[in-house]
Amino acid sequence: MSTRAISYIIKEVCEAIIKNMRNIYLKVPSSPEEWLTVAEKFESRWQFPNCIGAIDGKHIAMQPPGNSGSYYYNCKHTNSIVLMAVAGPNYECLYYDIGTNGRVNDRGV
C-alpha cells in the first residue's frame, strides 16, 4: 500500500474517531476522596497499600518530521513518541499522556 493511500486512511479514521467519540472522555480522579477510593481498591484487591496507580510507558516508533534532528531519537536507536499511562486496580485507565518526544525517558515524562 502506498504512503499516500495510508495517509488518507489515517486521516479518515482520525476524523471518524473525533466525530463519533467527541462526548466520551477519560474521567481522572480529581479530589482527595476519589484518590483514596482508588488506593482502597488497590489494597483490597492486590494487598498493595497506599497505591494510586500502576504507571508504564511505551515508545511508539515513528518517522520523524523533517528537520527535527535528534529530537525524537531514543536510546533504542529509533525515532519515537512516548505513550505513558496510569492503570487503576481493575485494569482501567486513570490517566494517559501521549506525544512526548522519544528522546525523553519514562521518568522524564
DRENDRENRO-788571 format. One line per field, with one value per residue (C-alpha): x, y, z; residue number from 1; residue in one letter. Coordinates in nm, 3 decimals, always signed. Layout:
px: c(X:...)
py: c(Y:...)
pz: c(Z:...)
nr: c(NUM:...)
rest: c(a:...)
//
This chain:
px: c(+0.000:+0.138:+0.229:-0.027:-0.308:-0.211:-0.211:-0.567:-0.682:-0.525:-0.680:-1.023:-1.001:-0.891:-1.179:-1.426:-1.289:-1.320:-1.672:-1.806:-1.625:-1.649:-1.864:-1.661:-1.384:-1.148:-1.257:-0.945:-0.992:-0.993:-1.049:-0.863:-1.167:-1.162:-0.788:-0.842:-1.109:-0.856:-0.599:-0.854:-0.936:-0.566:-0.525:-0.836:-0.776:-0.397:-0.289:-0.082:-0.149:-0.115:-0.104:-0.297:-0.193:+0.038:+0.246:+0.411:+0.538:+0.587:+0.793:+0.583:+0.809:+0.751:+0.905:+1.023:+0.911:+1.154:+1.431:+1.368:+1.726:+1.768:+1.461:+1.269:+1.573:+1.566:+1.805:+1.685:+1.825:+1.482:+1.263:+0.957:+0.698:+0.616:+0.280:+0.259:-0.044:-0.163:-0.383:-0.622:-0.682:-0.939:-0.719:-0.896:-0.706:-0.693:-0.465:-0.256:-0.011:+0.099:+0.323:+0.640:+0.941:+1.123:+1.446:+1.289:+1.289:+0.989:+1.100:+1.115:+0.759)
py: c(+0.000:+0.339:+0.607:+0.838:+0.580:+0.514:+0.886:+0.918:+0.619:+0.750:+1.093:+0.940:+0.714:+1.002:+1.219:+0.934:+0.884:+1.255:+1.272:+0.963:+0.990:+1.363:+1.324:+1.037:+1.141:+1.000:+1.079:+1.131:+1.122:+1.488:+1.502:+1.354:+1.133:+0.985:+0.910:+0.750:+0.526:+0.416:+0.344:+0.143:-0.067:-0.136:-0.250:-0.471:-0.633:-0.654:-0.613:-0.315:-0.024:+0.346:+0.284:+0.517:+0.370:+0.146:+0.351:+0.231:+0.384:+0.268:+0.415:+0.426:+0.409:+0.681:+0.855:+1.193:+1.519:+1.688:+1.895:+1.752:+1.631:+1.404:+1.541:+1.210:+0.977:+0.740:+0.502:+0.210:+0.385:+0.459:+0.767:+0.760:+0.937:+0.820:+0.686:+0.692:+0.556:+0.504:+0.198:+0.152:-0.157:-0.302:-0.252:+0.071:+0.368:+0.650:+0.885:+0.894:+1.120:+1.077:+1.282:+1.347:+1.316:+0.982:+1.141:+1.176:+0.864:+0.739:+0.923:+1.250:+1.210)
pz: c(+0.000:-0.089:+0.164:+0.008:+0.049:+0.410:+0.488:+0.352:+0.557:+0.878:+0.828:+0.763:+1.070:+1.295:+1.173:+1.239:+1.591:+1.667:+1.523:+1.699:+2.030:+2.089:+2.403:+2.551:+2.785:+3.041:+3.396:+3.605:+3.984:+4.083:+4.458:+4.755:+4.826:+4.474:+4.500:+4.843:+4.688:+4.423:+4.697:+4.898:+4.590:+4.528:+4.888:+4.893:+4.554:+4.537:+4.903:+4.792:+5.032:+4.950:+4.574:+4.344:+4.010:+3.813:+3.567:+3.249:+2.930:+2.575:+2.293:+1.976:+1.670:+1.413:+1.119:+1.247:+1.091:+0.856:+1.013:+1.361:+1.403:+1.705:+1.887:+1.854:+1.858:+2.157:+2.336:+2.122:+1.813:+1.663:+1.646:+1.869:+2.078:+2.430:+2.548:+2.929:+3.116:+3.473:+3.532:+3.821:+4.034:+3.792:+3.484:+3.391:+3.252:+3.506:+3.313:+2.997:+2.820:+2.461:+2.241:+2.438:+2.211:+2.230:+2.344:+2.691:+2.911:+3.113:+3.424:+3.228:+3.105)
nr: c(1:2:3:4:5:6:7:8:9:10:11:12:13:14:15:16:17:18:19:20:21:22:23:24:25:26:27:28:29:30:31:32:33:34:35:36:37:38:39:40:41:42:43:44:45:46:47:48:49:50:51:52:53:54:55:56:57:58:59:60:61:62:63:64:65:66:67:68:69:70:71:72:73:74:75:76:77:78:79:80:81:82:83:84:85:86:87:88:89:90:91:92:93:94:95:96:97:98:99:100:101:102:103:104:105:106:107:108:109)
rest: c(m:s:t:r:a:i:s:y:i:i:k:e:v:c:e:a:i:i:k:n:m:r:n:i:y:l:k:v:p:s:s:p:e:e:w:l:t:v:a:e:k:f:e:s:r:w:q:f:p:n:c:i:g:a:i:d:g:k:h:i:a:m:q:p:p:g:n:s:g:s:y:y:y:n:c:k:h:t:n:s:i:v:l:m:a:v:a:g:p:n:y:e:c:l:y:y:d:i:g:t:n:g:r:v:n:d:r:g:v)
//
